[in-house]
Amino acid sequence: MTSVCQRSFHFASAFRISAAAILSFVMLTAGSLNAAAETPAGYMQRVANQLIAAQRSGSESDFATTVRSHADVPAIGLSALGSYAQTLSKADRPAYYNGMISFIARYAAKEAPKYPVARAIMVGQTKETAAGIYVDSRVTLVSGETYDVRWRLVRRGGVFKVRDAEIIGFEMTSFLNTLFQNFISENGGNPRTLVLALNR
């Protein structure tokens, strides 16, 4: 899927994606606990600590495992397709989700080491609404540069899942939305072309 990867790098460069953005884009790690057993901020602190460790390991497999386990994968994946989601058959969805996870893991394993994170601290959380719960964090790079990241959590089957993250007003899921929808549009308008490309 060289063309999709190349487009992702151009898009990332255009928005100057930083360590915080990479951290946000991958969105995930940590074991699943019952959502009632810890606060959203506590959950995200645990996620951030383990994600930093995953970044340092640089393992594509580690990134894939954490995305698969702790991102709100179906919602993120279908949202990324926009109107094309209506024409993606249910039979193709598992392959699409797996391909999306693999793509994110490859991208993260390549890009994250360029922006080493020293620490990420949760500084607050909002009340839960129909949209979910927002957790605010401050990410500090090894260089000393800092970024504020706002995470959006949702409850799925009694556990928290990471649905999105925002840095400098930029929602990270919009990265996938633009990239995937442009690819489909430029390849005949059939989302199955994206599924095949993601799984090569």
Phi, psi and omega in degrees: 000050185301317184296321179293318179298316180299318179296323181295321180293320178296317181296317180297318180296320182298325181262005179050056182296126183262185178301321180296323179292318177298316179301317181291318184299319180287324172058038191179155169165189176084150179283154180282125172245157175302134184302331181281349186277344179210158180286158176303318179295321178295319177299311183293329177295318178295318177301311183298317180299317180286328178294322177298320177296321178295321178299318182291330178287329178069018184274122176299322180296320179296317178297316181297319180297317183289323177296312182300323185278327195232355171274157174278069193304308182300316181294317179297314183296313181291323177297323181296336180277344182060224181293341179291344179299330182293336183254003174274119183293151178299330179295331181272349186297315179303317179294322178296313180299316179297319179294320178297316179299315179298320179297313179300317182296318178297315181298314182295316181298328180279318188269324186303320181298343179288342184229069185299128181265131177276316181196160175222126184240129176281132185243357178172167177212157180263173172286153180285136176230184178299334180280345182122204180234134179257134178239126180265140181220158174242120181256130180244126177280164176301329180290346183101348178291144182235154179219146173262132179234131175252120181263144173247121178253148173229161177262131177227111178060034177088002177235159176281145170228148178272120183263327182191172175210150184231134175224128181051043177075006184252115178279130187293331179294339178295336176300308179294319181305309181294313184297310185289317182293324176295319180298315180297315181301322183276358181232046172089000177077010180255116182298342180295334177297324177291318178303313181296318181294319181294334184259010178286000000 
